[in-house]
Amino acid sequence: MRLAIAGFALESVTFLPETTDIADFSRGALSGNELVEGLAGTNTSVGGFLKVCKAEGIEPVGLTNAGAGAAASASEAAFDKYVGEIVAGLAELKNEVDGLLLHLHGALATPSRRNADAQVLQAIRAEVGPDFPIAVAFDLHGNIGQDVVDAATVLAGYHYSPHTDMAVTGKRAARMLIAKLRGQQGLAMGYARPGIILPSIFSATCLEPLATLMQHARDLEMHTPGVLDITIFCGFAYADVPDCGMSVVVVTDGDEGLAQRTAKRLAGLARDWRSVLFRRELVLDVATGVSQALDLAKRAAKPVCILEHADRLNDSTYTLRELLARQSGARVFAPFMFDPECAAACVAAGTGATVDLQLCGKTSPQAGGPLSVSAKIIWAGQKTIKVTGPLYTGATFNLGPSAVLDLGGGVMVSLISIQWSAIDRDPFDQFGLVPEDFDVILLRSKTHFRHVYTPLCEDILIVDTPDWGPADVTTLPYEYADRGSFPFQP
Ligand SMILES: [Zn+2]
């Protein structure tokens, strides 16, 4: 048996004015044998596909895999290029592969495509026909529509956020398709929506009652004969698309009624709990969050984490401005802030130099505006890291021009030139820094950081800002999302 392998993934923040273009996707894009060799052993969906192929004696055929994390909508040119490459690869392989294992995020959008993941699948179907076996592994934050379910043979999404189960999800999707191809089982899918637009900050699967909801799904998988796989998608609130929001997909061994009933049951439970899924009491304003963090840091044995969660592009300055203004003397570090312009200026000036910078806050008017700082360059240069953390383990990221800066008064930042959040120890370890040396660590991840930073930190204080990923989604200018959903309607 031979299976084609491909991916095209983006978590699209459609409110951002720019688009994510070919140059952004091309950095990590792999095709052909490079895809197979480069992603084998990684904790990614494709890494999971490859592991199952190896275990089952199946030959993987690499097409194209590209992704750009969480950023503005994909450009039409990027969609056409990467989807075009996948479709062309399948056209070339016609009759020489038995199916496709595909990784999509589920929150892909372009300015003209508000159901872009469905359109990826439809473009593939137009080439290979309605019966060609396609398994898709999605992110937990996918905005999954009925059109996506209709176009896939089978699909599965991550169960956890932080997404420690990326490879496991790839394996689940691949195994279900392979068993069907071998005639060992049928496949049917059920789909239901609870009508909830959940902000990412409340999608951490360790938070109650989301943790209990997820456990219900695991129990149903375990104890309901015929139920093979369940995904409760949390959706991605910052992609303004008609299918924005939570959804449930249930896969059975062929029993459509059971799949549908089970999906409806879980969506109903989520619906019942809609109000308590929003843990609003955990979210502070910036001034209160900074005060509490500095107070706690005085008596804490471990660093205190402040989470500026509404920042989608890793450059917002609200909390850093407040921390600088306090002149508290606390040792503060804000790792992996996005500012390619300043990073390049620091690389040009060189390690040891002092530079005046207009730092960060530039990606949109919502980012808080740049900070005027005089910075001592602790280190500057081109940086490539091999991820050692629990997510994307083993993957290589070229951060581009990068710098570690001392802004004075105990406050340090590091700058990188790609969209990547600090979620593990790499922003410290790979730059000769030690997280435990700091009193306050300022992060921008939504949930992924928790796996490493919950044990590392004394506490995690979440602050809300007027940026593009707020906890109060009713402040966003939605045009396409269903305003009949909670929390727009009770
Ligand atoms: Zn996600």
Boltz pocket constraint, residues with backbone or C-beta under 6 A from the ligand:
constraints:
  - pocket:
      binder: B
      contacts: [[A, 139], [A, 140], [A, 141], [A, 163]]
      max_distance: 6.0
